[in-house]
Amino acid sequence: MNCQLKRIMECIEGSVVCVLDSQRSEYQSGSELLASLEGKYVLTSIAAEDSKVVVTVKLDTTIPNDLNADWVKEHVAQYGKEPEFF
C-alpha cells in the first residue's frame, strides 16, 4: 500500500467512502478502510460529500526496477554498488 494513502487514512476519524473500480464502499473510519484493502493501492483523489470523506483509489501497477538487468550489473561493476534511485 502506498504510504501516502496510509498516512491520510490514519488521520480520518469519520465516515469514509472508498471508490475502487467504480464501486463505492462505506467505512466507519480510515483505519477500517485500510484494514479492508489487500494489495497495493494508490490514492487518486480526495473529496467531501454529504459530510463524508470520499477517496478514490486504484491498484498500484508500478513495476519495480529489475536489479538483475544488464545496465544494473554494469553499474555495479563500474561503481561497486547498486544504483540509487532517490
Sequence and secondary structure as in RCSB ss.txt:
>XXXX:A:sequence
MNCQLKRIMECIEGSVVCVLDSQRSEYQSGSELLASLEGKYVLTSIAAEDSKVVVTVKLDTTIPNDLNADWVKEH
VAQYGKEPEFF
>XXXX:A:secstr
  HHHHHHHHH  S EEEEETTEEEEESSHHHHHHH  S EEEEEEEEETTEEEEEEEE       TTSHHHHHH
HHHHSS     
